[in-house]
Amino acid sequence: MLTIVTLSDVPAAVRKKTVGTAGEWRAAGITPSQFRSLTRAGDLVRVRHGVYATRSAVES
């Protein structure tokens, strides 16, 4: 099943320029399905094993 994540579904943490571990993203309220959708869409980018940054943080 494909889950579509809209901007209104994305927690505020992803809208900011930030970097965090997968656990920190979960603690910020991102569900596993949201996490997969956000990484597929490029809104979260893997920086290194277990660490992801928002697209805006990577672009900075």
PDB file of N, CA, C and O in Angstrom, chain B, residues numbered from 101:
ATOM      1  N   MET B 101       0.846  -1.183   0.000  1.00  0.00           N
ATOM      2  CA  MET B 101       0.000   0.000   0.000  1.00  0.00           C
ATOM      3  C   MET B 101       0.889   1.243   0.000  1.00  0.00           C
ATOM      4  O   MET B 101       1.797   1.361   0.823  1.00  0.00           O
ATOM      5  N   LEU B 102       0.633   2.144  -0.901  1.00  0.00           N
ATOM      6  CA  LEU B 102       1.386   3.387  -1.007  1.00  0.00           C
ATOM      7  C   LEU B 102       0.760   4.433  -0.109  1.00  0.00           C
ATOM      8  O   LEU B 102      -0.444   4.677  -0.182  1.00  0.00           O
ATOM      9  N   THR B 103       1.568   5.054   0.737  1.00  0.00           N
ATOM     10  CA  THR B 103       1.086   6.106   1.608  1.00  0.00           C
ATOM     11  C   THR B 103       1.536   7.440   1.046  1.00  0.00           C
ATOM     12  O   THR B 103       2.726   7.651   0.811  1.00  0.00           O
ATOM     13  N   ILE B 104       0.597   8.332   0.833  1.00  0.00           N
ATOM     14  CA  ILE B 104       0.902   9.663   0.337  1.00  0.00           C
ATOM     15  C   ILE B 104       1.002  10.605   1.532  1.00  0.00           C
ATOM     16  O   ILE B 104       0.084  10.669   2.350  1.00  0.00           O
ATOM     17  N   VAL B 105       2.093  11.324   1.635  1.00  0.00           N
ATOM     18  CA  VAL B 105       2.287  12.276   2.723  1.00  0.00           C
ATOM     19  C   VAL B 105       2.177  13.680   2.155  1.00  0.00           C
ATOM     20  O   VAL B 105       2.943  14.067   1.272  1.00  0.00           O
ATOM     21  N   THR B 106       1.230  14.430   2.662  1.00  0.00           N
ATOM     22  CA  THR B 106       1.083  15.819   2.241  1.00  0.00           C
ATOM     23  C   THR B 106       1.764  16.721   3.249  1.00  0.00           C
ATOM     24  O   THR B 106       2.100  16.287   4.350  1.00  0.00           O
ATOM     25  N   LEU B 107       1.969  17.969   2.879  1.00  0.00           N
ATOM     26  CA  LEU B 107       2.640  18.914   3.771  1.00  0.00           C
ATOM     27  C   LEU B 107       1.919  19.016   5.106  1.00  0.00           C
ATOM     28  O   LEU B 107       2.568  19.168   6.142  1.00  0.00           O
ATOM     29  N   SER B 108       0.590  18.936   5.106  1.00  0.00           N
ATOM     30  CA  SER B 108      -0.150  19.033   6.361  1.00  0.00           C
ATOM     31  C   SER B 108       0.073  17.813   7.253  1.00  0.00           C
ATOM     32  O   SER B 108      -0.138  17.888   8.464  1.00  0.00           O
ATOM     33  N   ASP B 109       0.502  16.679   6.663  1.00  0.00           N
ATOM     34  CA  ASP B 109       0.775  15.473   7.433  1.00  0.00           C
ATOM     35  C   ASP B 109       2.177  15.460   8.036  1.00  0.00           C
ATOM     36  O   ASP B 109       2.452  14.678   8.945  1.00  0.00           O
ATOM     37  N   VAL B 110       3.061  16.318   7.538  1.00  0.00           N
ATOM     38  CA  VAL B 110       4.459  16.307   7.943  1.00  0.00           C
ATOM     39  C   VAL B 110       4.636  17.086   9.240  1.00  0.00           C
ATOM     40  O   VAL B 110       4.245  18.249   9.330  1.00  0.00           O
ATOM     41  N   PRO B 111       5.229  16.438  10.251  1.00  0.00           N
ATOM     42  CA  PRO B 111       5.474  17.151  11.510  1.00  0.00           C
ATOM     43  C   PRO B 111       6.353  18.385  11.296  1.00  0.00           C
ATOM     44  O   PRO B 111       7.140  18.439  10.351  1.00  0.00           O
ATOM     45  N   ALA B 112       6.216  19.341  12.152  1.00  0.00           N
ATOM     46  CA  ALA B 112       6.951  20.602  12.050  1.00  0.00           C
ATOM     47  C   ALA B 112       8.468  20.371  11.999  1.00  0.00           C
ATOM     48  O   ALA B 112       9.186  21.157  11.380  1.00  0.00           O
ATOM     49  N   ALA B 113       8.954  19.324  12.629  1.00  0.00           N
ATOM     50  CA  ALA B 113      10.392  19.052  12.648  1.00  0.00           C
ATOM     51  C   ALA B 113      10.959  18.899  11.241  1.00  0.00           C
ATOM     52  O   ALA B 113      12.106  19.275  10.998  1.00  0.00           O
ATOM     53  N   VAL B 114      10.186  18.361  10.323  1.00  0.00           N
ATOM     54  CA  VAL B 114      10.680  18.149   8.966  1.00  0.00           C
ATOM     55  C   VAL B 114      10.661  19.456   8.176  1.00  0.00           C
ATOM     56  O   VAL B 114      11.407  19.603   7.208  1.00  0.00           O
ATOM     57  N   ARG B 115       9.833  20.385   8.569  1.00  0.00           N
ATOM     58  CA  ARG B 115       9.767  21.667   7.866  1.00  0.00           C
ATOM     59  C   ARG B 115      10.931  22.575   8.242  1.00  0.00           C
ATOM     60  O   ARG B 115      11.157  23.588   7.580  1.00  0.00           O
ATOM     61  N   LYS B 116      11.671  22.231   9.292  1.00  0.00           N
ATOM     62  CA  LYS B 116      12.809  23.033   9.742  1.00  0.00           C
ATOM     63  C   LYS B 116      14.091  22.465   9.144  1.00  0.00           C
ATOM     64  O   LYS B 116      14.113  21.337   8.651  1.00  0.00           O
ATOM     65  N   LYS B 117      15.147  23.251   9.192  1.00  0.00           N
ATOM     66  CA  LYS B 117      16.474  22.767   8.783  1.00  0.00           C
ATOM     67  C   LYS B 117      17.057  22.025   9.970  1.00  0.00           C
ATOM     68  O   LYS B 117      17.500  22.643  10.937  1.00  0.00           O
ATOM     69  N   THR B 118      17.058  20.707   9.900  1.00  0.00           N
ATOM     70  CA  THR B 118      17.543  19.948  11.038  1.00  0.00           C
ATOM     71  C   THR B 118      18.108  18.601  10.612  1.00  0.00           C
ATOM     72  O   THR B 118      17.830  18.101   9.522  1.00  0.00           O
ATOM     73  N   VAL B 119      18.908  18.030  11.503  1.00  0.00           N
ATOM     74  CA  VAL B 119      19.523  16.721  11.304  1.00  0.00           C
ATOM     75  C   VAL B 119      19.230  15.907  12.557  1.00  0.00           C
ATOM     76  O   VAL B 119      19.283  16.437  13.667  1.00  0.00           O
ATOM     77  N   GLY B 120      18.920  14.620  12.389  1.00  0.00           N
ATOM     78  CA  GLY B 120      18.660  13.792  13.561  1.00  0.00           C
ATOM     79  C   GLY B 120      18.772  12.319  13.231  1.00  0.00           C
ATOM     80  O   GLY B 120      18.764  11.918  12.067  1.00  0.00           O
ATOM     81  N   THR B 121      18.876  11.531  14.272  1.00  0.00           N
ATOM     82  CA  THR B 121      18.910  10.083  14.092  1.00  0.00           C
ATOM     83  C   THR B 121      17.502   9.593  13.797  1.00  0.00           C
ATOM     84  O   THR B 121      16.526  10.311  14.014  1.00  0.00           O
ATOM     85  N   ALA B 122      17.404   8.372  13.304  1.00  0.00           N
ATOM     86  CA  ALA B 122      16.094   7.792  13.017  1.00  0.00           C
ATOM     87  C   ALA B 122      15.242   7.781  14.288  1.00  0.00           C
ATOM     88  O   ALA B 122      14.038   8.030  14.226  1.00  0.00           O
ATOM     89  N   GLY B 123      15.847   7.499  15.421  1.00  0.00           N
ATOM     90  CA  GLY B 123      15.129   7.504  16.697  1.00  0.00           C
ATOM     91  C   GLY B 123      14.610   8.883  17.071  1.00  0.00           C
ATOM     92  O   GLY B 123      13.508   9.014  17.603  1.00  0.00           O
ATOM     93  N   GLU B 124      15.394   9.898  16.797  1.00  0.00           N
ATOM     94  CA  GLU B 124      14.961  11.268  17.089  1.00  0.00           C
ATOM     95  C   GLU B 124      13.797  11.670  16.190  1.00  0.00           C
ATOM     96  O   GLU B 124      12.887  12.374  16.628  1.00  0.00           O
ATOM     97  N   TRP B 125      13.822  11.223  14.926  1.00  0.00           N
ATOM     98  CA  TRP B 125      12.703  11.525  14.030  1.00  0.00           C
ATOM     99  C   TRP B 125      11.437  10.830  14.522  1.00  0.00           C
ATOM    100  O   TRP B 125      10.352  11.409  14.475  1.00  0.00           O
ATOM    101  N   ARG B 126      11.574   9.586  14.995  1.00  0.00           N
ATOM    102  CA  ARG B 126      10.409   8.875  15.549  1.00  0.00           C
ATOM    103  C   ARG B 126       9.880   9.602  16.781  1.00  0.00           C
ATOM    104  O   ARG B 126       8.670   9.752  16.948  1.00  0.00           O
ATOM    105  N   ALA B 127      10.789  10.050  17.639  1.00  0.00           N
ATOM    106  CA  ALA B 127      10.375  10.782  18.843  1.00  0.00           C
ATOM    107  C   ALA B 127       9.693  12.103  18.497  1.00  0.00           C
ATOM    108  O   ALA B 127       8.883  12.611  19.272  1.00  0.00           O
ATOM    109  N   ALA B 128      10.026  12.660  17.327  1.00  0.00           N
ATOM    110  CA  ALA B 128       9.405  13.916  16.881  1.00  0.00           C
ATOM    111  C   ALA B 128       8.010  13.682  16.316  1.00  0.00           C
ATOM    112  O   ALA B 128       7.310  14.629  15.958  1.00  0.00           O
ATOM    113  N   GLY B 129       7.606  12.400  16.236  1.00  0.00           N
ATOM    114  CA  GLY B 129       6.251  12.102  15.806  1.00  0.00           C
ATOM    115  C   GLY B 129       6.100  11.565  14.402  1.00  0.00           C
ATOM    116  O   GLY B 129       4.980  11.439  13.908  1.00  0.00           O
ATOM    117  N   ILE B 130       7.201  11.245  13.747  1.00  0.00           N
ATOM    118  CA  ILE B 130       7.122  10.705  12.392  1.00  0.00           C
ATOM    119  C   ILE B 130       6.936   9.190  12.479  1.00  0.00           C
ATOM    120  O   ILE B 130       7.747   8.486  13.081  1.00  0.00           O
ATOM    121  N   THR B 131       5.867   8.709  11.876  1.00  0.00           N
ATOM    122  CA  THR B 131       5.587   7.275  11.881  1.00  0.00           C
ATOM    123  C   THR B 131       6.501   6.571  10.881  1.00  0.00           C
ATOM    124  O   THR B 131       7.055   7.218   9.992  1.00  0.00           O
ATOM    125  N   PRO B 132       6.664   5.263  11.014  1.00  0.00           N
ATOM    126  CA  PRO B 132       7.500   4.534  10.051  1.00  0.00           C
ATOM    127  C   PRO B 132       7.045   4.720   8.601  1.00  0.00           C
ATOM    128  O   PRO B 132       7.885   4.858   7.713  1.00  0.00           O
ATOM    129  N   SER B 133       5.747   4.726   8.347  1.00  0.00           N
ATOM    130  CA  SER B 133       5.278   4.907   6.967  1.00  0.00           C
ATOM    131  C   SER B 133       5.551   6.332   6.477  1.00  0.00           C
ATOM    132  O   SER B 133       5.895   6.523   5.311  1.00  0.00           O
ATOM    133  N   GLN B 134       5.405   7.318   7.339  1.00  0.00           N
ATOM    134  CA  GLN B 134       5.751   8.693   6.960  1.00  0.00           C
ATOM    135  C   GLN B 134       7.238   8.787   6.663  1.00  0.00           C
ATOM    136  O   GLN B 134       7.643   9.425   5.692  1.00  0.00           O
ATOM    137  N   PHE B 135       8.049   8.152   7.498  1.00  0.00           N
ATOM    138  CA  PHE B 135       9.501   8.182   7.337  1.00  0.00           C
ATOM    139  C   PHE B 135       9.889   7.626   5.963  1.00  0.00           C
ATOM    140  O   PHE B 135      10.698   8.224   5.254  1.00  0.00           O
ATOM    141  N   ARG B 136       9.309   6.482   5.592  1.00  0.00           N
ATOM    142  CA  ARG B 136       9.594   5.880   4.281  1.00  0.00           C
ATOM    143  C   ARG B 136       9.171   6.815   3.155  1.00  0.00           C
ATOM    144  O   ARG B 136       9.918   7.017   2.197  1.00  0.00           O
ATOM    145  N   SER B 137       7.978   7.382   3.270  1.00  0.00           N
ATOM    146  CA  SER B 137       7.484   8.286   2.230  1.00  0.00           C
ATOM    147  C   SER B 137       8.353   9.535   2.107  1.00  0.00           C
ATOM    148  O   SER B 137       8.653   9.984   1.001  1.00  0.00           O
ATOM    149  N   LEU B 138       8.753  10.087   3.241  1.00  0.00           N
ATOM    150  CA  LEU B 138       9.576  11.300   3.239  1.00  0.00           C
ATOM    151  C   LEU B 138      10.954  11.045   2.642  1.00  0.00           C
ATOM    152  O   LEU B 138      11.486  11.895   1.927  1.00  0.00           O
ATOM    153  N   THR B 139      11.540   9.876   2.931  1.00  0.00           N
ATOM    154  CA  THR B 139      12.853   9.577   2.357  1.00  0.00           C
ATOM    155  C   THR B 139      12.727   9.292   0.866  1.00  0.00           C
ATOM    156  O   THR B 139      13.590   9.705   0.090  1.00  0.00           O
ATOM    157  N   ARG B 140      11.668   8.594   0.446  1.00  0.00           N
ATOM    158  CA  ARG B 140      11.464   8.344  -0.990  1.00  0.00           C
ATOM    159  C   ARG B 140      11.266   9.640  -1.752  1.00  0.00           C
ATOM    160  O   ARG B 140      11.741   9.778  -2.879  1.00  0.00           O
ATOM    161  N   ALA B 141      10.565  10.596  -1.145  1.00  0.00           N
ATOM    162  CA  ALA B 141      10.288  11.876  -1.803  1.00  0.00           C
ATOM    163  C   ALA B 141      11.481  12.823  -1.761  1.00  0.00           C
ATOM    164  O   ALA B 141      11.493  13.836  -2.461  1.00  0.00           O
ATOM    165  N   GLY B 142      12.492  12.501  -0.940  1.00  0.00           N
ATOM    166  CA  GLY B 142      13.665  13.364  -0.834  1.00  0.00           C
ATOM    167  C   GLY B 142      13.530  14.463   0.205  1.00  0.00           C
ATOM    168  O   GLY B 142      14.393  15.335   0.303  1.00  0.00           O
ATOM    169  N   ASP B 143      12.442  14.429   0.989  1.00  0.00           N
ATOM    170  CA  ASP B 143      12.276  15.431   2.043  1.00  0.00           C
ATOM    171  C   ASP B 143      13.184  15.141   3.233  1.00  0.00           C
ATOM    172  O   ASP B 143      13.588  16.060   3.945  1.00  0.00           O
ATOM    173  N   LEU B 144      13.508  13.862   3.452  1.00  0.00           N
ATOM    174  CA  LEU B 144      14.530  13.458   4.412  1.00  0.00           C
ATOM    175  C   LEU B 144      15.615  12.752   3.624  1.00  0.00           C
ATOM    176  O   LEU B 144      15.329  11.892   2.791  1.00  0.00           O
ATOM    177  N   VAL B 145      16.866  13.116   3.887  1.00  0.00           N
ATOM    178  CA  VAL B 145      18.006  12.590   3.137  1.00  0.00           C
ATOM    179  C   VAL B 145      18.947  11.885   4.102  1.00  0.00           C
ATOM    180  O   VAL B 145      19.297  12.427   5.150  1.00  0.00           O
ATOM    181  N   ARG B 146      19.357  10.665   3.741  1.00  0.00           N
ATOM    182  CA  ARG B 146      20.292   9.928   4.591  1.00  0.00           C
ATOM    183  C   ARG B 146      21.657  10.588   4.517  1.00  0.00           C
ATOM    184  O   ARG B 146      22.218  10.753   3.434  1.00  0.00           O
ATOM    185  N   VAL B 147      22.189  10.964   5.669  1.00  0.00           N
ATOM    186  CA  VAL B 147      23.505  11.599   5.756  1.00  0.00           C
ATOM    187  C   VAL B 147      24.570  10.534   6.012  1.00  0.00           C
ATOM    188  O   VAL B 147      25.649  10.565   5.421  1.00  0.00           O
ATOM    189  N   ARG B 148      24.256   9.609   6.882  1.00  0.00           N
ATOM    190  CA  ARG B 148      25.090   8.457   7.195  1.00  0.00           C
ATOM    191  C   ARG B 148      24.192   7.419   7.836  1.00  0.00           C
ATOM    192  O   ARG B 148      23.006   7.680   8.039  1.00  0.00           O
ATOM    193  N   HIS B 149      24.713   6.268   8.157  1.00  0.00           N
ATOM    194  CA  HIS B 149      23.897   5.192   8.712  1.00  0.00           C
ATOM    195  C   HIS B 149      23.104   5.674   9.937  1.00  0.00           C
ATOM    196  O   HIS B 149      23.687   6.059  10.950  1.00  0.00           O
ATOM    197  N   GLY B 150      21.779   5.647   9.829  1.00  0.00           N
ATOM    198  CA  GLY B 150      20.920   6.012  10.951  1.00  0.00           C
ATOM    199  C   GLY B 150      20.729   7.496  11.181  1.00  0.00           C
ATOM    200  O   GLY B 150      20.047   7.882  12.131  1.00  0.00           O
ATOM    201  N   VAL B 151      21.310   8.343  10.339  1.00  0.00           N
ATOM    202  CA  VAL B 151      21.205   9.794  10.509  1.00  0.00           C
ATOM    203  C   VAL B 151      20.605  10.394   9.247  1.00  0.00           C
ATOM    204  O   VAL B 151      21.069  10.137   8.135  1.00  0.00           O
ATOM    205  N   TYR B 152      19.561  11.203   9.441  1.00  0.00           N
ATOM    206  CA  TYR B 152      18.848  11.806   8.321  1.00  0.00           C
ATOM    207  C   TYR B 152      18.723  13.298   8.535  1.00  0.00           C
ATOM    208  O   TYR B 152      18.606  13.768   9.667  1.00  0.00           O
ATOM    209  N   ALA B 153      18.747  14.044   7.436  1.00  0.00           N
ATOM    210  CA  ALA B 153      18.615  15.494   7.492  1.00  0.00           C
ATOM    211  C   ALA B 153      17.452  15.904   6.586  1.00  0.00           C
ATOM    212  O   ALA B 153      17.109  15.212   5.627  1.00  0.00           O
ATOM    213  N   THR B 154      16.866  17.035   6.916  1.00  0.00           N
ATOM    214  CA  THR B 154      15.838  17.582   6.028  1.00  0.00           C
ATOM    215  C   THR B 154      16.501  18.042   4.748  1.00  0.00           C
ATOM    216  O   THR B 154      17.692  18.356   4.737  1.00  0.00           O
ATOM    217  N   ARG B 155      15.741  18.083   3.672  1.00  0.00           N
ATOM    218  CA  ARG B 155      16.276  18.533   2.395  1.00  0.00           C
ATOM    219  C   ARG B 155      16.832  19.954   2.518  1.00  0.00           C
ATOM    220  O   ARG B 155      17.878  20.263   1.947  1.00  0.00           O
ATOM    221  N   SER B 156      16.134  20.816   3.261  1.00  0.00           N
ATOM    222  CA  SER B 156      16.597  22.202   3.404  1.00  0.00           C
ATOM    223  C   SER B 156      17.933  22.276   4.144  1.00  0.00           C
ATOM    224  O   SER B 156      18.752  23.149   3.856  1.00  0.00           O
ATOM    225  N   ALA B 157      18.160  21.364   5.100  1.00  0.00           N
ATOM    226  CA  ALA B 157      19.447  21.348   5.810  1.00  0.00           C
ATOM    227  C   ALA B 157      20.565  20.921   4.883  1.00  0.00           C
ATOM    228  O   ALA B 157      21.669  21.462   4.948  1.00  0.00           O
ATOM    229  N   VAL B 158      20.291  19.959   4.023  1.00  0.00           N
ATOM    230  CA  VAL B 158      21.310  19.477   3.084  1.00  0.00           C
ATOM    231  C   VAL B 158      21.613  20.566   2.058  1.00  0.00           C
ATOM    232  O   VAL B 158      22.772  20.756   1.689  1.00  0.00           O
ATOM    233  N   GLU B 159      20.593  21.278   1.595  1.00  0.00           N
ATOM    234  CA  GLU B 159      20.794  22.327   0.601  1.00  0.00           C
ATOM    235  C   GLU B 159      21.554  23.527   1.157  1.00  0.00           C
ATOM    236  O   GLU B 159      22.169  24.278   0.401  1.00  0.00           O
ATOM    237  N   SER B 160      21.512  23.708   2.479  1.00  0.00           N
ATOM    238  CA  SER B 160      22.217  24.849   3.093  1.00  0.00           C
ATOM    239  C   SER B 160      23.659  24.608   3.004  1.00  0.00           C
ATOM    240  O   SER B 160      24.452  25.434   3.456  1.00  0.00           O
TER     241      SER B 160
END
